[in-house]
């Protein structure tokens, strides 16, 4: 699938929804015209398989050398598992923080020093959880050059975080593509397009 087709699927199953009046309020307090729950994709076998196949195609098209795929807990875990199964390679997952008991693992599964690891996410907002995962994998003596995700809000903060970490972000679709598709598919009024796109430029102040 290309970016437009992926966006159509996300809108169709309401994994991503758009609303300007009233806007959504995130846990952080940010007002936003968009809300994302890509976990819904797990319940749609056809769309789920298309996403997994798109991840695999992106890895092959970009000639990404990958020995292990790593899912970011919790929403990246199923995608990493399905991608690993398709590629017939190992997977691990990375916790938000180390366990406070037992071996106090941050990374669950087996990594060998020098492994080439690709991070798998379902959504990129600020990029914080992804970069934490990158740092954890590198601390384990492995190499990370790529992060793959289903969707990104295209926030400047995320872009700078990935650049600073020297990690290339590859997403199956993105916010601007989804907004354009939403207008074409009548999920969003043409008159609201620019207002919605403005949000990604300054999410903290939008709608105040």
GUZAMAR-995817 format. One line per 2 residues: number of its first residue (from 1); their letters; for each residue z, x, y of N, C-alpha, C. Coordinates in nm, 3 decimals. Last residue first. Layout:
BEGIN
NUM) a) Z/X/Y/Z/X/Y/Z/X/Y ~ ... $
END
This chain:
BEGIN
208) xx) 2.134/-0.630/2.744/2.262/-0.643/2.814/2.244/-0.720/2.945 ~ 1.898/-0.584/2.612/1.958/-0.717/2.601/2.089/-0.736/2.675 $
206) xx) 1.947/-0.237/2.567/1.859/-0.354/2.553/1.940/-0.482/2.542 ~ 2.117/-0.024/2.559/2.114/-0.103/2.682/2.029/-0.230/2.672 $
204) xx) 2.089/0.089/2.307/2.223/0.066/2.359/2.224/-0.027/2.481 ~ 1.812/0.126/2.262/1.883/0.018/2.193/2.021/-0.012/2.249 $
202) xx) 1.555/0.214/2.397/1.691/0.224/2.452/1.778/0.113/2.391 ~ 1.330/0.196/2.240/1.337/0.305/2.339/1.477/0.324/2.394 $
200) xx) 1.355/-0.030/2.088/1.362/0.100/2.019/1.372/0.216/2.116 ~ 1.314/-0.234/2.283/1.445/-0.213/2.222/1.458/-0.074/2.161 $
198) xx) 1.047/-0.255/2.339/1.132/-0.184/2.435/1.268/-0.152/2.375 ~ 0.954/-0.425/2.143/0.924/-0.282/2.131/1.010/-0.198/2.225 $
196) xx) 1.042/-0.669/2.252/1.096/-0.621/2.124/1.073/-0.471/2.108 ~ 0.885/-0.683/2.482/1.030/-0.687/2.492/1.095/-0.631/2.366 $
194) xx) 0.628/-0.688/2.373/0.671/-0.573/2.454/0.822/-0.567/2.467 ~ 0.633/-0.944/2.226/0.602/-0.814/2.165/0.660/-0.696/2.245 $
192) xx) 0.661/-1.192/2.331/0.785/-1.119/2.301/0.760/-0.977/2.253 ~ 0.408/-1.297/2.351/0.482/-1.274/2.476/0.609/-1.193/2.454 $
190) xx) 0.341/-1.343/2.088/0.275/-1.232/2.159/0.354/-1.196/2.285 ~ 0.616/-1.423/1.876/0.522/-1.460/1.982/0.465/-1.335/2.049 $
188) xx) 0.630/-1.368/1.526/0.676/-1.331/1.660/0.571/-1.371/1.762 ~ 0.507/-1.449/1.305/0.652/-1.438/1.293/0.714/-1.411/1.431 $
186) xx) 0.227/-1.454/1.301/0.301/-1.562/1.367/0.450/-1.565/1.335 ~ 0.091/-1.236/1.218/0.128/-1.332/1.114/0.212/-1.448/1.168 $
184) xx) 0.064/-1.086/1.451/-0.057/-1.135/1.383/-0.026/-1.246/1.282 ~ 0.335/-1.029/1.497/0.260/-1.107/1.595/0.136/-1.168/1.528 $
182) xx) 0.393/-0.872/1.272/0.467/-0.996/1.295/0.396/-1.087/1.394 ~ 0.234/-0.649/1.314/0.201/-0.738/1.202/0.270/-0.874/1.223 $
180) xx) 0.374/-0.540/1.531/0.233/-0.580/1.546/0.190/-0.676/1.436 ~ 0.621/-0.490/1.407/0.613/-0.582/1.521/0.469/-0.631/1.540 $
178) xx) 0.548/-0.300/1.212/0.600/-0.430/1.171/0.591/-0.532/1.285 ~ 0.473/-0.083/1.372/0.375/-0.147/1.283/0.421/-0.287/1.246 $
176) xx) 0.719/-0.026/1.491/0.606/-0.067/1.574/0.497/-0.134/1.492 ~ 0.883/0.041/1.261/0.914/-0.071/1.350/0.792/-0.118/1.430 $
174) xx) 0.697/0.119/0.957/0.785/0.149/1.070/0.794/0.028/1.164 ~ 0.661/0.221/0.609/0.619/0.149/0.728/0.720/0.176/0.838 $
172) xx) 0.733/0.433/0.454/0.625/0.347/0.405/0.574/0.254/0.514 ~ 0.786/0.759/0.595/0.826/0.621/0.572/0.705/0.536/0.532 $
170) xx) 0.910/1.077/0.592/0.792/0.999/0.554/0.840/0.857/0.524 ~ 1.028/1.348/0.773/1.052/1.209/0.736/0.920/1.138/0.709 $
168) xx) 1.111/1.675/0.702/1.002/1.585/0.736/1.034/1.446/0.685 ~ 1.361/1.872/0.844/1.327/1.783/0.733/1.216/1.690/0.781 $
166) xx) 1.514/2.030/1.021/1.391/2.081/0.959/1.357/2.004/0.830 ~ 1.717/1.929/1.164/1.749/1.966/1.026/1.630/2.027/0.952 $
164) xx) 1.583/1.870/1.398/1.687/1.972/1.402/1.720/2.022/1.260 ~ 1.420/1.660/1.306/1.359/1.783/1.357/1.460/1.898/1.355 $
162) xx) 1.613/1.469/1.245/1.529/1.524/1.137/1.462/1.654/1.181 ~ 1.719/1.423/1.503/1.805/1.467/1.393/1.724/1.531/1.280 $
160) xx) 1.502/1.328/1.649/1.560/1.456/1.685/1.647/1.512/1.573 ~ 1.461/1.081/1.516/1.354/1.181/1.524/1.410/1.320/1.552 $
158) xx) 1.703/0.951/1.569/1.667/0.987/1.432/1.561/1.097/1.431 ~ 1.684/0.917/1.847/1.797/0.991/1.790/1.766/1.037/1.648 $
156) xx) 1.466/0.749/1.878/1.454/0.888/1.920/1.566/0.974/1.860 ~ 1.380/0.530/1.611/1.469/0.565/1.721/1.459/0.715/1.751 $
154) xx) 1.232/0.388/1.418/1.165/0.484/1.508/1.251/0.520/1.630 ~ 1.337/0.243/1.218/1.336/0.179/1.349/1.267/0.266/1.454 $
152) xx) 1.166/0.253/0.905/1.238/0.321/1.012/1.228/0.242/1.141 ~ 1.158/0.202/0.550/1.139/0.151/0.687/1.220/0.234/0.786 $
150) xx) 1.177/0.346/0.310/1.091/0.229/0.317/1.056/0.197/0.463 ~ 1.159/0.708/0.306/1.229/0.581/0.327/1.128/0.467/0.334 $
148) xx) 1.221/1.045/0.223/1.131/0.930/0.216/1.211/0.801/0.228 ~ 1.244/1.369/0.339/1.318/1.245/0.319/1.216/1.133/0.321 $
146) xx) 1.206/1.716/0.258/1.151/1.582/0.282/1.254/1.472/0.258 ~ 1.321/1.950/0.193/1.225/1.954/0.303/1.174/1.818/0.342 $
144) xx) 1.583/2.117/0.053/1.538/1.983/0.093/1.443/1.998/0.211 ~ 1.717/2.305/-0.216/1.626/2.299/-0.101/1.583/2.155/-0.075 $
142) xx) 2.061/2.394/-0.304/1.926/2.341/-0.331/1.846/2.331/-0.200 ~ 2.329/2.450/-0.284/2.237/2.558/-0.317/2.095/2.515/-0.347 $
140) xx) 2.493/2.260/-0.190/2.496/2.280/-0.336/2.396/2.386/-0.380 ~ 2.420/2.248/0.070/2.547/2.313/0.041/2.561/2.342/-0.108 $
138) xx) 2.194/2.089/0.039/2.177/2.230/0.074/2.305/2.309/0.046 ~ 2.321/1.847/-0.015/2.232/1.907/-0.115/2.211/2.056/-0.086 $
136) xx) 2.460/1.803/0.225/2.532/1.811/0.098/2.450/1.881/-0.009 ~ 2.251/1.790/0.411/2.349/1.898/0.421/2.426/1.915/0.291 $
134) xx) 2.125/1.555/0.324/2.051/1.682/0.326/2.149/1.799/0.326 ~ 2.329/1.369/0.374/2.283/1.394/0.238/2.209/1.526/0.226 $
132) xx) 2.337/1.380/0.650/2.457/1.417/0.574/2.421/1.448/0.429 ~ 2.082/1.280/0.698/2.109/1.419/0.731/2.236/1.467/0.662 $
130) xx) 2.121/1.012/0.612/2.020/1.098/0.549/2.050/1.245/0.574 ~ 2.314/0.917/0.786/2.346/0.925/0.644/2.247/1.016/0.570 $
128) xx) 2.172/0.939/1.042/2.296/1.008/1.013/2.326/1.024/0.865 ~ 1.954/0.801/1.134/1.929/0.914/1.045/2.055/0.986/0.999 $
126) xx) 1.968/0.571/1.274/1.991/0.695/1.350/1.963/0.819/1.265 ~ 1.791/0.439/1.050/1.826/0.393/1.185/1.847/0.516/1.272 $
124) xx) 1.595/0.389/0.778/1.637/0.494/0.871/1.666/0.429/1.006 ~ 1.636/0.263/0.449/1.623/0.236/0.592/1.670/0.357/0.672 $
122) xx) 1.647/0.360/0.192/1.576/0.234/0.212/1.549/0.207/0.359 ~ 1.574/0.700/0.083/1.652/0.602/0.158/1.576/0.469/0.162 $
120) xx) 1.585/1.001/-0.092/1.527/0.867/-0.088/1.624/0.773/-0.017 ~ 1.503/1.346/-0.069/1.599/1.240/-0.039/1.526/1.105/-0.032 $
118) xx) 1.414/1.581/-0.308/1.363/1.486/-0.209/1.464/1.373/-0.193 ~ 1.471/1.922/-0.382/1.523/1.785/-0.384/1.458/1.702/-0.273 $
116) xx) 1.429/2.185/-0.587/1.365/2.118/-0.474/1.400/1.970/-0.482 ~ 1.694/2.403/-0.693/1.614/2.281/-0.712/1.552/2.235/-0.580 $
114) xx) 1.867/2.609/-0.639/1.725/2.635/-0.621/1.636/2.515/-0.643 ~ 2.104/2.522/-0.885/2.075/2.599/-0.763/1.926/2.629/-0.757 $
112) xx) 2.073/2.194/-1.012/2.071/2.338/-1.038/2.039/2.409/-0.908 ~ 2.266/1.900/-1.043/2.174/1.981/-0.965/2.185/2.125/-1.008 $
110) xx) 2.341/1.595/-1.193/2.335/1.740/-1.211/2.226/1.803/-1.125 ~ 2.566/1.346/-1.056/2.450/1.388/-1.133/2.446/1.540/-1.135 $
108) xx) 2.666/1.292/-0.728/2.683/1.250/-0.868/2.555/1.277/-0.944 ~ 2.823/1.465/-0.474/2.694/1.441/-0.539/2.720/1.407/-0.686 $
106) xx) 3.090/1.477/-0.437/3.011/1.416/-0.330/2.873/1.380/-0.385 ~ 3.377/1.454/-0.650/3.234/1.476/-0.630/3.180/1.407/-0.506 $
104) xx) 3.639/1.500/-0.743/3.613/1.482/-0.599/3.466/1.508/-0.563 ~ 3.710/1.496/-1.002/3.644/1.618/-0.955/3.608/1.613/-0.807 $
102) xx) 3.980/1.279/-0.941/3.897/1.348/-1.040/3.840/1.477/-0.985 ~ 3.958/1.149/-0.601/4.024/1.169/-0.730/3.929/1.241/-0.824 $
100) xx) 3.817/1.076/-0.383/3.951/1.129/-0.358/4.031/1.147/-0.488 ~ 3.473/1.171/-0.350/3.578/1.093/-0.414/3.713/1.156/-0.384 $
98) xx) 3.321/1.237/-0.029/3.368/1.280/-0.161/3.471/1.183/-0.217 ~ 3.108/0.985/0.117/3.212/1.089/0.127/3.259/1.122/-0.014 $
96) xx) 2.879/0.861/0.037/2.905/0.868/0.182/3.011/0.975/0.210 ~ 2.715/1.040/-0.234/2.814/0.948/-0.179/2.824/0.963/-0.027 $
94) xx) 2.403/1.058/-0.374/2.495/1.123/-0.281/2.586/1.018/-0.219 ~ 2.270/1.095/-0.706/2.294/1.019/-0.584/2.406/1.084/-0.504 $
92) xx) 1.981/1.223/-0.879/2.123/1.225/-0.847/2.145/1.124/-0.734 ~ 1.741/1.254/-1.143/1.786/1.199/-1.016/1.936/1.223/-1.002 $
90) xx) 1.466/1.429/-1.306/1.606/1.391/-1.287/1.630/1.326/-1.152 ~ 1.145/1.271/-1.381/1.226/1.384/-1.337/1.370/1.337/-1.318 $
88) xx) 0.927/1.092/-1.407/0.988/1.156/-1.526/1.064/1.283/-1.487 ~ 0.827/0.940/-1.211/0.787/1.081/-1.209/0.840/1.157/-1.330 $
86) xx) 0.946/0.695/-1.272/0.800/0.704/-1.264/0.753/0.849/-1.275 ~ 1.218/0.768/-1.253/1.163/0.719/-1.380/1.011/0.731/-1.382 $
84) xx) 1.238/0.830/-0.983/1.262/0.934/-1.084/1.204/0.895/-1.218 ~ 1.194/0.575/-0.876/1.098/0.683/-0.849/1.113/0.795/-0.952 $
82) xx) 1.421/0.440/-0.968/1.288/0.395/-1.009/1.182/0.503/-0.986 ~ 1.625/0.593/-0.848/1.620/0.577/-0.994/1.480/0.536/-1.040 $
80) xx) 1.572/0.563/-0.577/1.567/0.697/-0.636/1.555/0.688/-0.788 ~ 1.619/0.290/-0.559/1.484/0.343/-0.533/1.469/0.483/-0.591 $
78) xx) 1.895/0.264/-0.615/1.796/0.206/-0.706/1.656/0.261/-0.685 ~ 2.008/0.430/-0.391/2.024/0.463/-0.533/1.918/0.398/-0.623 $
76) xx) 2.004/0.351/-0.131/1.896/0.440/-0.175/1.898/0.467/-0.325 ~ 2.233/0.197/-0.091/2.102/0.130/-0.096/1.987/0.219/-0.137 $
74) xx) 2.465/0.336/-0.059/2.437/0.280/-0.189/2.292/0.233/-0.202 ~ 2.378/0.680/-0.125/2.457/0.561/-0.160/2.473/0.469/-0.038 $
72) xx) 2.057/0.806/-0.146/2.175/0.798/-0.060/2.249/0.668/-0.091 ~ 1.920/0.976/-0.424/1.939/0.852/-0.351/2.065/0.857/-0.268 $
70) xx) 1.704/1.236/-0.488/1.843/1.203/-0.456/1.849/1.076/-0.374 ~ 1.510/1.382/-0.744/1.517/1.289/-0.631/1.663/1.249/-0.614 $
68) xx) 1.407/1.710/-0.833/1.508/1.606/-0.843/1.494/1.513/-0.722 ~ 1.186/1.861/-0.779/1.246/1.875/-0.912/1.344/1.761/-0.939 $
66) xx) 0.893/1.855/-0.596/1.022/1.792/-0.617/1.066/1.807/-0.762 ~ 0.677/1.923/-0.350/0.731/1.984/-0.471/0.872/1.930/-0.491 $
64) xx) 0.440/1.711/-0.227/0.581/1.747/-0.219/0.626/1.804/-0.353 ~ 0.181/1.635/-0.146/0.202/1.754/-0.231/0.346/1.806/-0.221 $
62) xx) 0.134/1.401/-0.028/0.187/1.507/0.059/0.218/1.637/-0.016 ~ 0.055/1.252/-0.249/-0.041/1.274/-0.140/0.003/1.388/-0.048 $
60) xx) 0.295/1.244/-0.401/0.176/1.313/-0.453/0.077/1.346/-0.341 ~ 0.465/1.100/-0.233/0.507/1.231/-0.286/0.385/1.311/-0.331 $
58) xx) 0.316/0.868/-0.198/0.348/0.952/-0.082/0.389/1.092/-0.126 ~ 0.315/0.766/-0.460/0.188/0.806/-0.398/0.214/0.899/-0.279 $
56) xx) 0.587/0.705/-0.485/0.527/0.805/-0.574/0.396/0.857/-0.515 ~ 0.608/0.504/-0.289/0.690/0.626/-0.282/0.625/0.738/-0.364 $
54) xx) 0.433/0.316/-0.397/0.402/0.378/-0.267/0.483/0.505/-0.245 ~ 0.567/0.241/-0.628/0.436/0.307/-0.640/0.397/0.377/-0.510 $
52) xx) 0.788/0.118/-0.504/0.807/0.236/-0.589/0.677/0.313/-0.603 ~ 0.656/-0.097/-0.376/0.731/0.003/-0.298/0.749/0.131/-0.379 $
50) xx) 0.554/-0.235/-0.594/0.462/-0.182/-0.494/0.529/-0.075/-0.408 ~ 0.789/-0.316/-0.721/0.702/-0.219/-0.787/0.604/-0.156/-0.689 $
48) xx) 0.882/-0.501/-0.527/0.962/-0.385/-0.566/0.875/-0.276/-0.628 ~ 0.687/-0.697/-0.534/0.703/-0.618/-0.412/0.783/-0.490/-0.439 $
46) xx) 0.735/-0.787/-0.801/0.603/-0.741/-0.757/0.615/-0.650/-0.636 ~ 1.019/-0.857/-0.811/0.957/-0.754/-0.897/0.823/-0.700/-0.849 $
44) xx) 1.261/-0.898/-0.599/1.120/-0.938/-0.602/1.040/-0.834/-0.681 ~ 1.511/-0.795/-0.571/1.500/-0.925/-0.638/1.357/-0.976/-0.649 $
42) xx) 1.493/-0.570/-0.417/1.529/-0.553/-0.559/1.505/-0.681/-0.638 ~ 1.457/-0.656/-0.157/1.339/-0.615/-0.235/1.369/-0.602/-0.384 $
40) xx) 1.706/-0.684/-0.046/1.639/-0.805/-0.097/1.519/-0.770/-0.184 ~ 1.763/-0.445/0.066/1.816/-0.469/-0.069/1.756/-0.594/-0.130 $
38) xx) 1.681/-0.440/0.324/1.581/-0.406/0.223/1.633/-0.420/0.081 ~ 1.746/-0.592/0.579/1.821/-0.591/0.453/1.720/-0.566/0.341 $
36) xx) 1.761/-0.576/0.931/1.697/-0.529/0.808/1.793/-0.535/0.690 ~ 1.673/-0.728/1.233/1.777/-0.706/1.133/1.708/-0.676/1.001 $
34) xx) 1.604/-0.715/1.583/1.563/-0.692/1.445/1.685/-0.675/1.355 ~ 1.675/-0.704/1.841/1.585/-0.813/1.805/1.542/-0.805/1.659 $
32) xx) 2.023/-0.635/1.908/1.892/-0.595/1.857/1.807/-0.716/1.824 ~ 2.304/-0.487/2.052/2.222/-0.607/2.042/2.081/-0.564/2.002 $
30) xx) 2.572/-0.303/1.911/2.436/-0.302/1.967/2.370/-0.438/1.948 ~ 2.801/-0.304/1.768/2.803/-0.374/1.896/2.667/-0.378/1.963 $
28) xx) 2.798/-0.207/1.516/2.825/-0.110/1.623/2.838/-0.176/1.761 ~ 2.710/-0.425/1.373/2.850/-0.387/1.362/2.891/-0.293/1.477 $
26) xx) 2.476/-0.603/1.590/2.511/-0.512/1.481/2.660/-0.482/1.482 ~ 2.354/-0.912/1.657/2.456/-0.818/1.700/2.497/-0.734/1.580 $
24) xx) 2.026/-1.032/1.740/2.129/-1.001/1.642/2.231/-0.907/1.705 ~ 1.961/-1.253/2.023/1.936/-1.135/1.940/2.047/-1.120/1.835 $
22) xx) 1.899/-1.614/2.019/1.974/-1.495/2.061/1.936/-1.375/1.975 ~ 1.620/-1.456/2.082/1.704/-1.551/2.154/1.774/-1.646/2.057 $
20) xx) 1.481/-1.284/1.912/1.514/-1.238/2.047/1.612/-1.330/2.119 ~ 1.432/-1.159/1.593/1.488/-1.271/1.670/1.530/-1.219/1.807 $
18) xx) 1.301/-1.082/1.274/1.298/-1.058/1.418/1.348/-1.182/1.491 ~ 1.382/-0.925/0.961/1.361/-1.044/1.044/1.372/-1.007/1.191 $
16) xx) 1.309/-0.791/0.652/1.321/-0.761/0.795/1.291/-0.889/0.871 ~ 1.312/-0.944/0.429/1.390/-0.820/0.424/1.409/-0.767/0.566 $
14) xx) 1.161/-1.175/0.401/1.270/-1.172/0.500/1.365/-1.054/0.481 ~ 0.936/-1.166/0.258/1.059/-1.193/0.182/1.183/-1.192/0.270 $
12) xx) 0.755/-1.116/0.470/0.736/-1.231/0.381/0.864/-1.267/0.307 ~ 0.833/-0.873/0.583/0.844/-0.997/0.660/0.840/-1.120/0.570 $
10) xx) 0.772/-0.700/0.374/0.909/-0.705/0.427/0.932/-0.833/0.506 ~ 0.495/-0.745/0.344/0.588/-0.778/0.236/0.731/-0.792/0.286 $
8) xx) 0.400/-0.647/0.589/0.377/-0.787/0.552/0.475/-0.831/0.444 ~ 0.468/-0.375/0.565/0.532/-0.458/0.667/0.517/-0.607/0.635 $
6) xx) 0.289/-0.301/0.363/0.433/-0.292/0.338/0.509/-0.380/0.438 ~ 0.052/-0.338/0.500/0.079/-0.419/0.381/0.228/-0.418/0.347 $
4) xx) 0.074/-0.143/0.702/0.062/-0.285/0.737/0.098/-0.374/0.618 ~ 0.082/0.101/0.559/0.197/0.059/0.641/0.194/-0.089/0.675 $
2) xx) -0.064/0.036/0.231/-0.055/0.105/0.359/0.061/0.048/0.439 ~ 0.000/0.083/-0.120/0.000/0.000/0.000/0.000/0.087/0.125 $
END
